[in-house]
Amino acid sequence: MLSPRPSQRAGRSLPARPRPPWHVHWFRHVGEDPLGPAGVYACRCGEVRPGL
C-alpha cells in the first residue's frame, strides 16, 4: 500500500508558494485589427497589443 502524500498527513497543508511580483507577457495571436493591417495579440493576463 502506498503511503499518503505529505499534504494529506495528519490534516496538514503545505504552505502556498508566493507568486513573484513580475510577470513575463506571453502574447498570442487572437485576431485581426479592424483599424489597421496588423494582427491583435493578447497575453493571458489580459493585456492586448497590436502586431508590428
Sequence and secondary structure as in RCSB ss.txt:
>XXXX:A:sequence
MLSPRPSQRAGRSLPARPRPPWHVHWFRHVGEDPLGPAGVYACRCGEVRPGL
>XXXX:A:secstr
     GGGGGG         S      EEEEE TTSSSEEEE TTS EEE  
